[in-house]
Amino acid sequence: MGKHGNQIQRLFRIPASLYIVQYWGQIAEDVVEQLRTFAVAKAAIEGERVSFGVIDGDDSTRLIRAYPTAFTKRRR
């Protein structure tokens, strides 16, 4: 989660209603729990709905297989 372990904190500083974490390996349950905690806190503070999601390596592979043309490099 970055050199200083503060990527989730930095992510939630960005104004948004949906936050996604994608990683090519497995995502630890601690990371999911931290995302949940930040989403709940942000929703309580701002009075708005805040959602989050995780896409791990297995999910990434499934997306690439399902939508191969979306993941090809385009030549200019």
C-alpha positions in Angstrom: 0.0 0.0 0.0 2.8 2.4 -0.9 6.0 3.5 0.6 4.3 5.1 3.6 1.3 2.8 3.9 -1.1 5.7 3.5 -2.6 5.1 0.0 -6.1 4.6 1.3 -6.0 7.8 3.4 -4.7 9.7 0.3 -7.4 8.1 -1.9 -10.2 9.2 0.4 -9.0 12.8 0.3 -10.1 12.9 -3.4 -13.7 14.1 -3.7 -15.8 11.1 -5.0 -18.7 8.9 -4.1 -17.0 5.7 -5.4 -13.5 4.5 -4.5 -11.9 1.5 -6.3 -8.7 -0.3 -5.3 -7.2 -2.6 -8.0 -4.2 -4.8 -7.5 -2.8 -7.6 -9.6 -2.3 -9.9 -6.6 -4.6 -10.9 -3.7 -6.0 -8.1 -1.6 -5.8 -8.7 2.2 -8.9 -8.5 4.2 -7.2 -5.8 6.3 -7.2 -3.6 3.3 -10.9 -4.2 2.6 -11.7 -3.4 6.3 -9.7 -0.2 6.1 -11.6 0.8 2.9 -14.9 0.1 4.7 -13.9 2.2 7.7 -12.9 5.2 5.6 -16.0 4.9 3.5 -18.3 4.8 6.5 -16.4 7.7 8.1 -16.5 9.8 5.0 -20.3 9.1 4.5 -21.0 10.1 8.1 -19.0 13.3 7.9 -20.3 14.4 4.5 -23.9 13.1 4.9 -23.7 11.4 1.5 -23.5 7.8 0.4 -19.9 6.6 -0.2 -19.2 3.2 -1.9 -16.0 1.3 -2.4 -14.8 -1.8 -4.3 -11.8 -4.0 -4.8 -10.6 -5.7 -7.9 -7.9 -8.3 -7.2 -5.8 -10.3 -9.6 -8.4 -12.9 -10.3 -11.1 -10.3 -11.0 -8.7 -8.4 -13.2 -8.0 -11.6 -15.3 -11.8 -12.2 -15.6 -12.3 -8.6 -16.8 -9.6 -8.9 -19.4 -11.0 -12.2 -20.7 -14.5 -10.8 -20.8 -13.6 -7.5 -22.5 -10.3 -8.2 -24.4 -10.7 -5.2 -26.8 -10.9 -2.8 -23.9 -7.5 -3.9 -22.8 -5.5 -3.8 -26.0 -3.0 -1.0 -26.7 -4.3 1.4 -29.2 -1.9 2.8 -31.8 -2.1 6.5 -32.5 
